[in-house]
Amino acid sequence: MTTLLIVSRYPWPRRSGDQRRTVEMVAALAGMGEVVVLSPRPPRGAPAPPSDFPARLVYYAPPRAVEWPLRAAGALFGRHPLETVFLGVTRDLVRRFRDLVGAADLVVLQLTRLSPLLAELPTELPLVVDLIDSLALNFERRAASGSPLLAPLFRLGAARHRRAEAEAVARAAVTLLVAEGDRAHLAKRLGPSLASRLAVVPLVAPAFAAPVAAPAAPGERLIVTGNLGYFPTRHGVEFLLREVWPGLRASRPGLEMVLAGARPPRTWRGLAARSGVTLLADPPELLPHLAAATLALAPLEAGTGQPIKILEAWAVGVPVVASPVAAAGVGGRDGVELRVASSPAEWHRVLLELLDDAPQRQRLAAAGRARLAADFSPAAITAAYRRVFEPLLRGSAAGSSG
């Protein structure tokens, strides 16, 4: 049995959620037959695939920069998601897809930016669409919380993704998402008949690291980690620095805050200095900084999907305070695996409460690590993939033999 997985981003290095998803899905599918990954060719400087990667890689030419203006015009006045300008279907992708699809028993299409390929898919071939998260919901939230000048563009993006998601779910046997919140939102929008085709398979959690004791007093430390240039993280951090941090700093002068991760905005160096915050841009190792924190913060309000920053904190035994949106992305329960805060007053109150309550911090950290092992381990995720894919592959084999 052969599964053909089409992706829009070369999987290495695994910096983004879709790159992680590709590698994790292949690992889970490897025991169910041959896996062929149709991927953009490696960009300059990208690492080679690992020698033990359990799939056959076939490359296609991604959109070239000289094509972007024409593709942008087509995307603006067309019907497909706007990201197809940079990460979308090309003639070379269509050609290679046609060469491979005849030998496939199952096709997996990753993200709606590849939705134009739906027209190329034989109607009898089973399809799984991996949305990862609902980009329609993501754009809706960005339109509501981002720059008013960009809001019309985000609303257009949301409308394109709503259409693409509905068409993909209607065509696919199963549509995957990484978080229950995204599944519930999409199910409500699409109705009961299509909602039955939605399934949640999370991303695998980072490897467990041994918990590291917090620094000796007065080294209380808050930390925000992740892709600092990603809009939901950037928006959340700026909310904290503007609305929460000044009051916390006044209440607790010895408290530190650290921002650690990739792609921080250039303006943050001055912002961090003015706010008395430490900025660690692109640290070679993130987990040691996270493990040394007293509390990890996930203040996301505009994002969707599964916040890896929460799983990383659970992995190193650091308690988490999260926004409702971020907590929903991992199914985190307030007062059990993490604490939830929304308004500036709630953030201020919850953070001070936890800083004064070491036993509560220890309970939250232990519960977070237990959730990680139960629901986000490689074994748990592989089992979830098998529940989705094995019936489809068996059905495809039965159809071929009949």
N, C-alpha and C positions, 0 to 999 in steps of 0.2 A: 504494500500500500504506500502511496506517495502523497505527501502533503506539500502543496506549493504555497509558500508564504511570501507575499509581496510587501515590501517596506519602502518608505520614502527617504530613509536616512541610513547611511552606512552605520553599522552597529557599534563601532569602536572609535575612540574611547567611549565608555558608557556614561556619558554626562547627562543625558536627557532621559525622561521616562520612557519614550518610545524605543530608545536604544536598549535600555534595560529589559524592556518587554520582549524585544526580539530574541535576545540571548536566553532569557528565562523560558520563553515558550518553546524554543528549539530544544532546550535541555529536557523539558517535560515530554515533548513529542518524539524524542529520539528513540524511545523504546516501543513506539507504535508503528514503525516502518520508516521508509526513507523520507527525509525532509529536504526540500530544495528551497533556498532563500534567494529571491530575486531582489537585489539591492542596488542602489546607486554605487558606482565604482568609488573606491576609496579616495577621499580628497587628499590633496598634497599634505604630507606630514602625518597622516593618520597611521596608526599602528596596523600591522598585518593581522589577519585573523589568528586566533590561537591555533596551534597545531592540532589540538584535540577537539576543535569545534565539530559537533556531531551532525553537520549538515553540509550539503553541497551548495556552494555559493555561485551564483550567476550574476554578472554585473550588467547594468545598463547605464547609458549616458544621462546624467541629470540635466535639467535646464541650464543652458549657458547664459552667462551674464549679458551677452549681446542680444539675447532673446527676451530679456526681462521687460523692456518697454512694450514690445508687441504683446507679450503674454499678459502684462498688467492691463493693457487696454481690453484684451479679451476677457480677463477676469472681472474687470469693473463692470462691463456691459453684458457679461454672460450669466450663468446660473450656478457655477461651481464655487466652492470656497475660495477666498482670496489667496490663501497660501499656495494655491496651485501655481502661482507665479514663480516661486522659488523652489518648492518641494512638491512637484506634481507630475502628471503623466506627460511623457515625451513620446515622440515617434519611436525612438529606440526601445523604450519600455514596452510599448504596444507590440512591436515586432518580436521582442524576446518573449513576452507573455504568450503570444500566439504560438511560438515554437514549443513552449513548455506545457501549456495547459492541456494538450491532448493526452499527455501521459499522467496527468494528475487525477487522483481519486477524491481530493478535497482541496479547496482553495481557501486561503486565509488572506483577507485584505485588511491592512493596518491603516486606520485613520481615514476620515472622509476626504482628505486631500487627494486620495487615489480613487474617489468615486467615479470618475469618468471611465474607469476600467470595467464597471458593471455592465456596460453595453457590449463588452467583448466576451463576457462570460457565457459559456453554454448553459442553457436553461436547466438541463438535467444534472449539472454538476453541483454537489452540495457546497455551500459557501458559509464561512464564518467571517463576520466583520468584527474586528477588534477596534472599537472606538477609543479605548483606554479611558478617556473621560468625555463628558459631553461638552464639546467646544461651543455648541450653541449657548449652553448655560454659562460657560466661561466668558463669552463675548457679552452676554446680557449683563453679567456682573461688572465687567469692565466698563460698559457703557454707563452703568449707574454710578460707579464710584471713581472713574478716571476723569481725564480732562474733558470739559464740556466741548472743546474744539474738536476732539477726536471721537466724541460720542456718536455722531452720525455714521462714521466709518465702522465703529464697533457694532452699531445696530444693524448695519448692512451685513457685516460678518456673521452676526447671530442669525439673521434671516437665511443666509446661504447655508449655514450649518444645520439649521432646523430642517430645511428641505432635504439636504444631503443625508442627515441622520434618518429621517423618515423613509427615504427611498432605500437606504442601505438595510435598515431593519426589515422592511417589507420584502426585500429580495433574499436576505440571509436566513439560513436555518436557525442560527444562533448569533446573537450580538453580544460581545463581551465588554465589560467595563471593570475598572479596578475598585470602585467604591460604591457602596450601597446608596449613598446620597444621590449620585449621578443616575443610578438605575431607577430609583424612585421618581426622580424628576422626569426622566425620559418616559417611564411607564405612565405617569399621569398625563403627559402631553400626547402620547400616542394611543392611549386607550387599551382596554384589556386584551384584545385579540393580539396586538403586537407586543404588549408587555410580557406575554408568556414566552417570547423568544429572547428575552434579555437574561443574562447571567453575569454574576460577579466573580471574577478571578483576580485577587489582589496581586500586587507586585511582591516579590520575595523581600523579606526584611534584610537589612545588612547583617553580616555575621555578628554573632554575639561577641562582645568584648567584656573582659572582666571589669566589674564596677570599680571605679577609682574613688577613693574618699575625697570629699570636698576639702579645699584648702583650709588650713587652720584659720580661725577668726583673727582679724576681721575680714577675711577674704571671701565674703559673700559675693556671688557672681551670677548675673543673669546672662544668657546667651541666646542669640538668634543665629541659626546656621542655614546653609542651603545656597541656592542660586540667587544671590543678592540682586542681580540685574533683572530677574523675572518679576513682572509687574505685580502680582499678588504679594510677593515677599517685600518688594520695595515699598508698596503702598502700606503694608502692615507695619513695617519698621518706621516709616515716617509718621504714622499715626502714634506709635508708642513714644517716639522721641518728642513729638509735639504735645500729646495729650496726657501721657502717663509718666514719663521719665522725670520731668521737672519736679513733680510732687513727691515721687519716690525718693529722689535724690535729696530733697529737703528733709524728708522724714527719716532718712537713713543715710547720713553723709558718707559712710564707709562702703556703701554698695557700689559694685562695678557693673557695667554692662559691656558686653563684647558682641560685635557683629563679625561673623567669620564665614567666608564662603567665596564663591566665584563671582566674577563680573560685577563688583560693586559700582554704582554710578560714580562718575568722576567728582560730582558735587558732594559726595558723601565724605570726602576727606576733610573738607572745611566744616561740614555739618557735624561730624563726629568730634572734631577738635572743640568746636563751640559748645557741644553738649556734654563734654567730658566722657565720651564713649570711646572704647578701643575698637578700631577697625582692622581686621586681619584679612587682607585681600588675597585670595587664591592660596591659602595655606597648603603646603605639601601633604600634611596629615590633618584631617578635620577632627577625628574622633578624640584624640587626646585633649584638645581644647574643650570639646563638648563634655567629656568625662570629668573635667575639672570644675564644671559649673555647678552651682547650687540648684538652679532651675533653668530649664530650657523653655523658650517661648515660641509659640506658633501663632502669630497674630494675623493670619490670612483671612481676608473677607471677600476678595474678588476671585479666588482661584476655584478650581474643581479638581476632581481626582483624589489621589492618595498622597498626603504630605509625607515625603520620605523623612523630613526633619524630625517628625514625631517618632517614627520607627527607629531612627538612629539614636535618639535620646533614650528610648526604652532599651535599646541594645546595650548601652553603656551604664544603665541603671540610674539615669537622671530623671527626676520627676518633671512633668510637663504642665504648662498652663497654655491653653489654646483658645482661639476664637471658636464660636459654634460651627463655622464652616470647616475649619481645620479638624476639629474633633470629629465631625460627621464623616470626614474622609477616611478615617480609620475605625469608625464605629466606637470611638472612645466615650466612656460613660463618666459623667461628671461625678467626682468624688470616689470613683473606683480606680480607673487606670490613669486619670488625669483630672485637672480642674479646668473648668470652662469660664471664660470671662468675655464680656461683650463691650459694655460701656467703659469709658475711662475710670469712672468710680469703681466699677467691678474689678477691673484690672488692678487698680491701686489696692483695694481691700484684699483681694485673693492673694496677691503677691506678698503683702505684708504678713498676712495670716500664715502662709507657708514658710516664709523666712523665719518666723517665730516658732514653728512647729516641726521639729525634726522627726518625731515619730510619724506624723502624717506624710512627710516627704518620703520616708522609708517605705510606708505602706503603698503609696502611689507607684514608686519605682518598682517594687516587687510585683505589683499587679500588672504593670506595663510589660515587664519581662515575661510574665506568665502568658499574657495575651499574644505577645510576639511568638512565643514557642508554639502556642495552640493554633493560631490562625495565619501566621505569616512565615512559617518555616518553609524550606524547600520541599519537604515531604508533604506538607499541607497544600501547597500550591500545585505540586505535581498531581496530587489526588484530585484537586479541583479541575485541572485541565483534562484529566482522564475522564471525569464524569461528563465533560462536554464533548470530547473528541471521539472517544471509543464508540458510542452509538452511531455517530455519523460515518465513521470509517467502516463499521460493520455493515451499515445500510448500503454504502457505496459498493462494498465488495459483493453483497447479495445482489444488487442491481446489475453489476457487471457480469456475474455468473449466470443470471437469469437471461 
